[in-house]
Amino acid sequence: MTKKSKWVVTTLIALLILGMIFYPKFKQQFLGDPDGLDAPPPPQSPSARVLNINAEILRHQLLSDKIVSTGTIIPDEEVDLSFEASGKVVAIYFTEGTYVSEGDLLAKINDSPLQAQLRKLEAQIPLAQDRVYRQRTLLAKDAVSQEAFEQVQTNLETLMADIDLVKANIAQTELRAPFDGLIGLRNVSEGAYASPSTTVAKLTKVSPLKIEFSIPERFSSDVQNGTAIKFNLDMSDGLTQTYSAEVYAVGSKLDLATRTLSVRATYPNSDKNILPGRHTWVEITKHEITDALTVPSEAIIPEMGKNIVFTYNNGVAQPREVSIGIRTESRVQILDGLNLGDTTIVSGVMQLRMGMNVSIDNIN
């Protein structure tokens, strides 16, 4: 093929491609589309479309304005038990995981040297008392001086003080429960050497219990001593159990990092079936309205500083401007703009336009 022939073939191919590109536009502009096959469908007006929606009839409902927070259950009292003195552990009197009473002897370290010292001092008491008696008799007869009598009396008092000191040292070898509670797992055995830094076990007071939680600063004026709360616990059967408690202490200042206020409530836990350390949800009811008109939160459309709710009226969506009041997690109180018995649209609200045809799939 010559160079001229190649040029001709290339030109024909280019013309064919250009014809395929521009022919549809040329046909539509100058010849029209008599069959109507290539014409796009005419746009539908909003009123011509039918949107399937869910609706709800406006009725009076109980509305509770609540503060919801997470909390932790903590013991009323808790302490790491340890001896005040050092020595070998000679006896352990408690069983792990059981309840003990205040003053119960839990463990003891060797006090043999102190007991011997105590017996030695107590043996001197009769002689010291006799000396005081004789000196008092002689003083009454002016046979001894006042100074001599005071000396023997001081010796007796010193002896008694020494005995009290030894008894106090012996008491430090005994580990006793400081309050009623549940004793945990022990960390020492008989024969081990213990010191004041050795934790023998943990003692926890589980009746009553405390519920510790925090609230945002905007609610700080709504909670005070005596405020009733409810806290919820997940049970082993998968259900949630609700308990009532009462606030007994409020923090003195806001946390600078979270801007929240710490609060503590108390629960009797008389049957001791709740253990500390559990996570809980806390609810505080601020206000409760028995006859509130409410709609779901998703039914409210914020628009240009207004709140709009669409209502269903003979198959047509109609917007209403409303005034809202209390807002909860799922509901919003309607103060004005809707009436009892109105049918409000609660789904697909972002697709709605005034006058749009709608069909109800489900109504509550």
TORVEXPA-824320 format. One record per residue (C-alpha): residue number from 1; x, y, z. Coordinates in Angstrom, 3 decimals. Layout:
REM TORVEXPA-824320
(NUM, (X, Y, Z)) ...
//
This chain:
REM TORVEXPA-824320
(1, (0.000, 0.000, 0.000)) (2, (1.367, 3.355, -1.053)) (3, (1.723, 6.316, 1.276)) (4, (-1.207, 8.068, -0.457)) (5, (-3.464, 5.031, 0.040)) (6, (-2.638, 4.862, 3.744)) (7, (-3.561, 8.541, 4.112)) (8, (-6.936, 7.991, 2.441)) (9, (-7.788, 5.015, 4.656)) (10, (-6.869, 6.940, 7.802)) (11, (-9.019, 9.886, 6.739)) (12, (-12.039, 7.648, 6.094)) (13, (-11.720, 5.980, 9.488)) (14, (-11.539, 9.381, 11.228)) (15, (-14.638, 10.620, 9.370)) (16, (-16.536, 7.456, 10.329)) (17, (-15.731, 7.923, 14.017)) (18, (-16.764, 11.589, 13.955)) (19, (-20.015, 10.626, 12.246)) (20, (-20.853, 8.096, 14.964)) (21, (-20.254, 10.737, 17.619)) (22, (-22.216, 13.638, 16.139)) (23, (-25.033, 11.825, 14.303)) (24, (-27.343, 11.379, 17.388)) (25, (-27.098, 15.082, 18.238)) (26, (-27.691, 16.025, 14.602)) (27, (-30.716, 13.742, 14.408)) (28, (-32.255, 15.121, 17.617)) (29, (-31.644, 18.754, 16.688)) (30, (-32.697, 18.720, 13.021)) (31, (-34.777, 15.580, 12.549)) (32, (-36.388, 15.164, 16.013)) (33, (-37.228, 11.791, 17.615)) (34, (-40.484, 10.652, 16.072)) (35, (-40.517, 7.332, 17.909)) (36, (-39.845, 8.932, 21.317)) (37, (-37.353, 6.179, 22.177)) (38, (-34.430, 8.440, 22.955)) (39, (-36.293, 11.148, 24.881)) (40, (-35.763, 11.193, 28.712)) (41, (-38.874, 10.638, 30.833)) (42, (-40.597, 13.836, 31.969)) (43, (-39.757, 14.800, 35.604)) (44, (-42.370, 14.077, 38.194)) (45, (-43.594, 16.807, 40.514)) (46, (-43.320, 16.145, 44.286)) (47, (-47.099, 15.911, 44.509)) (48, (-47.187, 13.149, 41.880)) (49, (-44.866, 10.834, 43.797)) (50, (-46.202, 8.536, 46.511)) (51, (-43.898, 7.929, 49.481)) (52, (-44.485, 5.060, 51.868)) (53, (-44.194, 6.232, 55.468)) (54, (-44.836, 5.262, 59.069)) (55, (-47.089, 7.434, 61.179)) (56, (-48.092, 7.948, 64.779)) (57, (-51.267, 9.376, 66.270)) (58, (-50.522, 12.151, 68.744)) (59, (-51.773, 11.209, 72.217)) (60, (-51.017, 11.998, 75.848)) (61, (-48.022, 10.102, 77.234)) (62, (-45.916, 9.977, 80.389)) (63, (-42.728, 11.953, 79.805)) (64, (-39.828, 11.843, 82.238)) (65, (-36.969, 14.302, 82.030)) (66, (-34.024, 12.285, 83.320)) (67, (-30.316, 12.593, 83.893)) (68, (-28.579, 9.400, 82.796)) (69, (-25.006, 8.595, 83.754)) (70, (-22.700, 5.641, 84.206)) (71, (-21.592, 4.727, 87.723)) (72, (-19.618, 2.278, 89.803)) (73, (-20.715, 0.452, 92.926)) (74, (-18.149, 0.858, 95.689)) (75, (-18.059, -0.544, 99.249)) (76, (-19.110, 1.511, 102.232)) (77, (-15.712, 0.778, 103.799)) (78, (-12.692, -1.192, 102.616)) (79, (-9.277, -1.773, 104.165)) (80, (-6.145, -3.846, 103.643)) (81, (-5.618, -5.737, 106.897)) (82, (-2.101, -5.819, 108.331)) (83, (-0.405, -6.195, 111.718)) (84, (0.871, -3.211, 113.658)) (85, (3.957, -5.180, 114.767)) (86, (6.385, -7.572, 113.118)) (87, (6.770, -11.238, 113.901)) (88, (5.991, -14.807, 112.900)) (89, (2.353, -15.616, 112.199)) (90, (1.308, -18.288, 114.713)) (91, (-2.432, -18.513, 114.023)) (92, (-5.047, -17.561, 111.417)) (93, (-8.630, -17.661, 112.668)) (94, (-10.708, -16.589, 109.639)) (95, (-12.017, -18.440, 106.595)) (96, (-11.571, -16.716, 103.256)) (97, (-14.686, -15.283, 101.664)) (98, (-16.773, -15.247, 104.851)) (99, (-18.414, -12.486, 106.859)) (100, (-16.757, -11.385, 110.081)) (101, (-17.943, -9.087, 112.840)) (102, (-16.246, -6.031, 114.290)) (103, (-13.673, -7.047, 116.916)) (104, (-13.279, -10.660, 115.739)) (105, (-9.722, -11.994, 116.138)) (106, (-8.496, -12.791, 112.633)) (107, (-4.820, -13.642, 113.035)) (108, (-1.965, -13.466, 115.556)) (109, (1.807, -13.227, 115.548)) (110, (4.201, -14.574, 118.186)) (111, (3.941, -12.644, 121.469)) (112, (5.801, -15.014, 123.824)) (113, (8.507, -12.471, 124.855)) (114, (5.830, -9.875, 125.595)) (115, (3.759, -12.325, 127.631)) (116, (6.836, -13.182, 129.699)) (117, (7.563, -9.511, 130.262)) (118, (3.955, -8.967, 131.307)) (119, (4.059, -11.764, 133.878)) (120, (7.301, -10.359, 135.282)) (121, (5.795, -6.906, 135.738)) (122, (2.521, -8.197, 137.173)) (123, (4.466, -10.212, 139.757)) (124, (5.842, -6.952, 141.164)) (125, (2.403, -5.444, 141.784)) (126, (1.743, -6.949, 145.283)) (127, (5.114, -5.793, 146.640)) (128, (4.695, -2.302, 145.210)) (129, (1.205, -2.028, 146.654)) (130, (2.432, -3.195, 150.118)) (131, (5.139, -0.538, 150.086)) (132, (2.598, 2.146, 149.330)) (133, (0.335, 0.842, 152.143)) (134, (3.163, 0.795, 154.705)) (135, (4.424, 4.204, 153.704)) (136, (0.919, 5.654, 153.947)) (137, (0.532, 4.195, 157.473)) (138, (3.882, 5.538, 158.578)) (139, (3.103, 8.932, 157.026)) (140, (-0.043, 9.127, 159.101)) (141, (2.126, 8.701, 162.230)) (142, (4.728, 11.186, 160.946)) (143, (7.233, 8.318, 160.861)) (144, (8.273, 9.030, 157.215)) (145, (8.452, 12.098, 155.096)) (146, (5.960, 13.079, 152.453)) (147, (8.676, 12.691, 149.857)) (148, (9.316, 9.034, 150.786)) (149, (5.606, 8.226, 150.455)) (150, (5.339, 9.935, 147.075)) (151, (8.383, 7.987, 145.855)) (152, (6.847, 4.553, 146.482)) (153, (3.516, 5.725, 145.093)) (154, (5.286, 6.875, 141.917)) (155, (7.034, 3.529, 141.639)) (156, (3.657, 1.759, 141.719)) (157, (2.182, 4.039, 139.081)) (158, (5.252, 3.534, 136.890)) (159, (4.901, -0.217, 137.237)) (160, (1.243, -0.076, 136.182)) (161, (2.143, 2.113, 133.204)) (162, (4.789, -0.400, 132.137)) (163, (2.164, -3.150, 132.310)) (164, (-0.223, -1.105, 130.162)) (165, (2.553, -0.581, 127.608)) (166, (3.270, -4.295, 127.370)) (167, (-0.425, -5.046, 127.013)) (168, (-0.622, -2.505, 124.204)) (169, (2.320, -4.192, 122.480)) (170, (0.575, -7.552, 122.860)) (171, (-2.578, -6.062, 121.298)) (172, (-0.496, -5.070, 118.275)) (173, (0.301, -8.747, 117.710)) (174, (-3.424, -9.443, 117.243)) (175, (-5.237, -8.672, 113.984)) (176, (-8.907, -7.853, 114.641)) (177, (-11.712, -6.828, 112.303)) (178, (-12.236, -3.025, 112.442)) (179, (-15.840, -3.357, 111.193)) (180, (-18.384, -5.908, 109.989)) (181, (-17.650, -7.084, 106.473)) (182, (-16.666, -9.687, 103.941)) (183, (-13.073, -10.853, 104.205)) (184, (-11.258, -11.719, 101.014)) (185, (-8.439, -14.072, 100.121)) (186, (-5.533, -14.241, 102.551)) (187, (-1.990, -13.536, 101.431)) (188, (-0.009, -15.128, 104.311)) (189, (0.188, -18.526, 105.954)) (190, (0.980, -19.676, 109.448)) (191, (4.740, -19.624, 110.012)) (192, (5.321, -16.695, 107.667)) (193, (7.040, -13.544, 108.900)) (194, (4.712, -10.540, 108.763)) (195, (5.400, -6.858, 109.131)) (196, (3.184, -3.749, 109.051)) (197, (3.719, -3.616, 105.271)) (198, (2.362, -7.143, 104.795)) (199, (-1.273, -7.283, 103.676)) (200, (-2.924, -10.270, 105.294)) (201, (-6.288, -9.896, 103.519)) (202, (-8.799, -7.300, 102.334)) (203, (-11.900, -6.547, 104.415)) (204, (-14.891, -5.045, 102.598)) (205, (-18.077, -3.664, 104.097)) (206, (-20.827, -4.529, 101.620)) (207, (-23.867, -3.344, 103.564)) (208, (-24.615, -0.572, 102.848)) (209, (-23.072, 0.094, 99.414)) (210, (-22.227, 3.348, 97.676)) (211, (-22.975, 4.286, 94.063)) (212, (-20.441, 6.713, 92.653)) (213, (-21.191, 8.621, 89.445)) (214, (-20.717, 11.994, 87.762)) (215, (-23.150, 14.465, 86.208)) (216, (-22.535, 17.297, 83.694)) (217, (-22.090, 20.740, 85.193)) (218, (-25.398, 22.016, 83.763)) (219, (-27.223, 19.568, 86.051)) (220, (-25.229, 20.403, 89.186)) (221, (-28.094, 22.384, 90.708)) (222, (-30.559, 19.510, 90.183)) (223, (-28.799, 17.050, 92.519)) (224, (-28.344, 17.475, 96.256)) (225, (-28.323, 15.428, 99.454)) (226, (-31.509, 13.392, 99.654)) (227, (-32.145, 13.263, 95.882)) (228, (-33.633, 9.912, 94.874)) (229, (-31.921, 7.938, 92.117)) (230, (-32.354, 4.599, 90.389)) (231, (-29.512, 2.365, 89.258)) (232, (-29.700, -0.607, 86.906)) (233, (-27.685, -3.830, 86.961)) (234, (-27.451, -6.552, 84.321)) (235, (-28.326, -9.909, 85.876)) (236, (-27.108, -13.391, 84.970)) (237, (-30.392, -14.225, 83.196)) (238, (-29.888, -11.359, 80.749)) (239, (-32.515, -9.134, 82.377)) (240, (-31.931, -5.747, 83.990)) (241, (-32.774, -5.176, 87.647)) (242, (-33.567, -1.685, 88.922)) (243, (-32.773, -0.532, 92.479)) (244, (-33.509, 2.680, 94.364)) (245, (-30.894, 4.687, 96.259)) (246, (-30.472, 8.139, 97.764)) (247, (-27.762, 10.763, 97.289)) (248, (-25.836, 11.421, 100.502)) (249, (-22.866, 13.469, 99.275)) (250, (-22.068, 15.819, 96.387)) (251, (-18.559, 16.872, 95.371)) (252, (-17.284, 20.274, 96.429)) (253, (-16.052, 21.269, 92.945)) (254, (-16.221, 20.320, 89.274)) (255, (-13.588, 18.121, 87.713)) (256, (-11.473, 20.483, 85.594)) (257, (-10.772, 17.850, 82.927)) (258, (-14.329, 16.600, 82.348)) (259, (-16.387, 19.497, 83.782)) (260, (-18.479, 17.016, 85.731)) (261, (-19.556, 16.873, 89.365)) (262, (-18.930, 13.730, 91.434)) (263, (-21.917, 12.371, 93.349)) (264, (-22.349, 9.463, 95.760)) (265, (-25.542, 7.685, 96.758)) (266, (-26.123, 4.933, 99.298)) (267, (-28.044, 1.656, 98.963)) (268, (-28.807, -0.528, 102.037)) (269, (-27.958, -3.879, 100.357)) (270, (-29.480, -5.615, 103.362)) (271, (-29.440, -9.058, 101.739)) (272, (-25.823, -8.558, 100.573)) (273, (-26.600, -9.839, 97.072)) (274, (-24.779, -7.005, 95.273)) (275, (-20.990, -6.945, 95.364)) (276, (-18.959, -3.752, 94.941)) (277, (-17.038, -3.081, 91.769)) (278, (-19.961, -3.547, 89.401)) (279, (-20.749, -1.134, 86.571)) (280, (-24.197, 0.442, 86.632)) (281, (-26.437, 2.932, 84.845)) (282, (-27.798, 5.733, 87.025)) (283, (-31.038, 7.607, 86.354)) (284, (-32.210, 10.763, 88.112)) (285, (-35.730, 11.986, 87.322)) (286, (-35.827, 15.793, 87.157)) (287, (-39.406, 16.292, 85.980)) (288, (-42.290, 13.961, 85.162)) (289, (-45.282, 14.988, 83.012)) (290, (-48.213, 12.576, 82.873)) (291, (-50.115, 14.157, 79.938)) (292, (-47.383, 15.323, 77.585)) (293, (-47.797, 15.416, 73.785)) (294, (-44.659, 13.916, 72.304)) (295, (-43.269, 12.794, 68.951)) (296, (-40.176, 10.686, 68.179)) (297, (-36.961, 12.665, 67.906)) (298, (-36.556, 11.662, 64.252)) (299, (-39.875, 13.338, 63.367)) (300, (-38.443, 16.802, 64.111)) (301, (-36.829, 18.625, 61.159)) (302, (-34.716, 21.695, 62.087)) (303, (-35.128, 24.245, 59.296)) (304, (-33.963, 27.865, 59.274)) (305, (-34.170, 28.159, 63.052)) (306, (-37.584, 26.505, 63.155)) (307, (-38.757, 23.012, 64.073)) (308, (-40.990, 21.332, 61.494)) (309, (-43.171, 18.222, 61.859)) (310, (-45.038, 16.712, 58.885)) (311, (-48.595, 15.517, 59.438)) (312, (-50.705, 13.150, 57.362)) (313, (-53.892, 14.715, 55.939)) (314, (-55.993, 12.663, 53.460)) (315, (-52.958, 11.101, 51.799)) (316, (-50.948, 14.326, 51.663)) (317, (-47.997, 15.466, 53.787)) (318, (-48.456, 18.854, 55.404)) (319, (-45.674, 20.641, 57.379)) (320, (-46.375, 22.209, 60.761)) (321, (-44.105, 24.558, 62.679)) (322, (-43.956, 23.424, 66.315)) (323, (-42.568, 24.623, 69.640)) (324, (-40.739, 21.964, 71.598)) (325, (-40.154, 21.464, 75.317)) (326, (-38.424, 18.641, 77.153)) (327, (-36.226, 16.385, 75.033)) (328, (-35.325, 12.828, 76.068)) (329, (-33.221, 10.196, 74.319)) (330, (-36.087, 9.162, 72.017)) (331, (-38.975, 11.631, 72.446)) (332, (-39.552, 15.379, 72.153)) (333, (-42.360, 17.253, 73.900)) (334, (-44.598, 19.350, 71.656)) (335, (-45.789, 22.547, 73.323)) (336, (-47.527, 24.210, 70.384)) (337, (-48.259, 23.574, 66.705)) (338, (-49.919, 20.134, 66.938)) (339, (-53.184, 18.973, 68.455)) (340, (-54.272, 15.819, 70.223)) (341, (-55.206, 13.184, 67.618)) (342, (-53.068, 14.585, 64.778)) (343, (-51.355, 11.937, 62.645)) (344, (-47.641, 12.721, 62.546)) (345, (-45.220, 11.228, 60.028)) (346, (-42.261, 9.577, 61.775)) (347, (-40.247, 7.999, 58.919)) (348, (-38.794, 9.283, 55.667)) (349, (-39.177, 12.852, 56.888)) (350, (-36.078, 14.114, 55.041)) (351, (-37.695, 13.168, 51.707)) (352, (-40.995, 14.911, 52.419)) (353, (-42.146, 18.062, 50.691)) (354, (-45.288, 20.085, 51.230)) (355, (-48.201, 18.526, 49.360)) (356, (-46.392, 15.256, 48.619)) (357, (-48.621, 12.191, 48.309)) (358, (-47.887, 9.637, 51.022)) (359, (-49.121, 6.153, 51.872)) (360, (-49.071, 4.804, 55.426)) (361, (-47.369, 1.441, 55.878)) (362, (-47.616, 1.341, 59.654)) (363, (-49.377, 3.528, 62.217)) (364, (-49.144, 3.542, 66.017)) 
//
